[in-house]
Amino acid sequence: MMDFSRHSINTLFQQLGLPATESDIDSFFSRHKLDPETRLTDADFWTEAQAAFLNEALEEDADWTEIVDQLDARLRH
């Protein structure tokens, strides 16, 4: 069954198996940054499964794509 619910950064973190409270998410972004040359899915802080999920979301233009793009943008600020 397809999930048509609206995704948020919180649900993305849950999907990735990461703590998903606002303070957990803020802490994640304060500890992790991406430089312009590194692809989101190549970041060294993802597990293999997390990177695979993010890659699939981006390649298949899945319903997660918009929020994954937001994740990418926040990691570059």
C-alpha positions as CSV (number, residue, x, y, z in Angstrom):
1,M,0.0,0.0,0.0
2,M,1.4,3.4,-0.9
3,D,1.8,6.0,1.8
4,F,0.3,9.3,0.6
5,S,0.7,11.1,3.9
6,R,2.6,14.4,3.8
7,H,6.2,13.9,4.9
8,S,8.1,16.2,7.2
9,I,11.7,16.4,8.3
10,N,10.6,14.5,11.4
11,T,9.1,11.6,9.5
12,L,12.2,11.5,7.3
13,F,14.4,11.2,10.4
14,Q,12.1,8.4,11.7
15,Q,12.3,6.6,8.3
16,L,16.1,6.8,8.5
17,G,16.0,5.4,12.0
18,L,17.3,8.6,13.6
19,P,15.9,10.4,16.7
20,A,13.2,12.7,15.4
21,T,12.4,15.3,18.0
22,E,13.0,18.9,17.1
23,S,16.0,19.1,19.5
24,D,17.4,15.8,18.1
25,I,17.1,17.2,14.5
26,D,18.7,20.5,15.5
27,S,21.5,18.6,17.1
28,F,22.0,16.5,14.0
29,F,22.3,19.6,11.8
30,S,24.7,21.2,14.2
31,R,27.0,18.1,14.1
32,H,26.8,17.3,10.4
33,K,27.6,19.4,7.4
34,L,28.1,18.8,3.7
35,D,30.6,20.6,1.4
36,P,29.5,21.6,-2.1
37,E,31.4,18.7,-3.7
38,T,29.9,15.9,-1.6
39,R,26.6,14.3,-2.8
40,L,24.1,13.8,-0.1
41,T,24.1,10.1,-0.4
42,D,27.9,9.9,-0.3
43,A,28.1,11.6,3.2
44,D,30.1,9.5,5.6
45,F,27.6,9.8,8.4
46,W,24.9,7.6,6.7
47,T,24.7,3.9,7.1
48,E,24.5,1.9,3.9
49,A,20.7,1.5,4.4
50,Q,20.2,5.2,5.0
51,A,22.2,6.1,1.9
52,A,20.3,3.6,-0.2
53,F,16.9,5.0,1.0
54,L,18.0,8.6,0.2
55,N,19.3,7.6,-3.2
56,E,16.1,5.7,-4.0
57,A,14.0,8.7,-2.9
58,L,16.0,11.0,-5.2
59,E,16.3,8.7,-8.2
60,E,12.7,7.6,-8.3
61,D,11.3,11.0,-7.7
62,A,9.5,9.4,-4.8
63,D,7.1,11.3,-2.5
64,W,10.1,11.7,-0.2
65,T,12.1,13.7,-2.8
66,E,11.0,17.2,-1.6
67,I,11.9,16.6,2.0
68,V,15.1,14.8,1.1
69,D,16.0,18.0,-1.0
70,Q,15.3,20.0,2.2
71,L,17.6,17.8,4.2
72,D,20.3,18.3,1.6
73,A,19.9,22.0,1.7
74,R,20.0,22.2,5.5
75,L,23.2,20.1,5.6
76,R,24.9,22.7,3.3
77,H,24.1,25.8,5.5
